[in-house]
Amino acid sequence: YEIYLNGMTGAVPRLPTDLTRLEEMAERRLGPGPVGYVAGSAGDGSTARANRAALERHRIVPRMLRDVHERDLSVEVLGRPLPAPLALAPVGVLSIMHPEAESAAARAATALGVPFTLSSASSTPLEEVAKASGEGERWFQLYWAKDREVTRSFLRRAKAAGFTALFVTLDTPLLAWRPRDLDQAYLPFLRGVGTANYFTDPAFAAGLAKPVHEDPDAAVLHFVNMFADPGKTWPDLAFLRENWDGPIVLKGVLHPDDARLAAEAGMDGVVVSNHGGRQVAGSLAAADALPAVAAAVGDRLTVLFDSGIRTGDDVVKALALGAEAVLLGRPYAYGLGLDGQAGVEHVLRCVLAELDLTLALSGHAGVGTLTREVLTQAPL
Ligand code: FNR
């Protein structure tokens, strides 16, 4: 009701409360390069569209006259209590959206008690983001480098900086065919803005002939060559298990057999995700992959979800389809670009408030009662 009460004094929100309008607003204010990078998807965008369509196809069946005067949105994820089933997804190179980049997003997440996942392709060194995140829950996302020493160094640094869980992104052994970036020749890494987390890493620097400031082009090239590794296979996970003392979550799992392999490899969780439709053009929608993965490993692993979440009712649907919590990507990147930390807080407040209201109006006092029976499929 905060927004309505403020509205009585003439104060309307600075950003729209319908988060699907943020992209168009960001495009006007920030220009096609940065917004193309955030909005851009693989191929003709069909995977990103399918993500939205799949969530929209599922419809909530509300129940009446159930006592919902007090709601409890809290959940336990990876052994930690969270106030709500929502976290910020790892988004690389946030300095292209706002100069305070990952630090502003981390501060916003902490202000609302939401975990922040830091991309290893962060434009800010992870230690600095950890300071900004303060007492907040923080998770570290790893792009699994070719160079073992760099990976080991990242894991060591992340642990020392208080990141509690490791998210290993499996769906990006190569960057996909993304026409909006290709047409703008826009790759933030190559502009050298996105690579500070690597450039400040001692193991990364050890692989360079000259210090970064003396030959920045060579440093960027080194980054591009080692940043991901299409040669990795399941047995390689043993290396991460040995070098990370804490939960490991595999991000980008869509097939139930891959989820089973994750469990067999001693992992703690999976994120059912198609990277927001940015990797495999023509991929199945993430929400359509979720029920089978949850059925395969839901009793053994933490099952998280992202790709297409824009509203509170999307969160309800993802939980009903088997997720324990969801990650939010593009909306908060736009919020950051449009209004810094306050913009990210706005986005989080909107999703959390709408989640709370949708639960109440559908007859749920908490997330524990969200099962498949809560949903029906819209007639095609
Ligand atoms: C991402 N994503 C991503 N994932 C990851 O593991 N590491 C990364 O560095 C990035 N970087 C990144 C940049 C941008 C601009 C976007 C939009 C996305 C994927 C992200 O974590 C998440 O999977 C999707 O964004 C979720 O889909 P929605 O919410 O954007 O639809």
Residues whose N, C-alpha, C, O or C-beta is under 5 A from the ligand:
A	BS01	FNR	Y37 V38 A89 P90 V91 G92 S119 A121 Q141 T169 S273 H275 G276 D306 S307 G308 I309 L327 L328 G329 R330
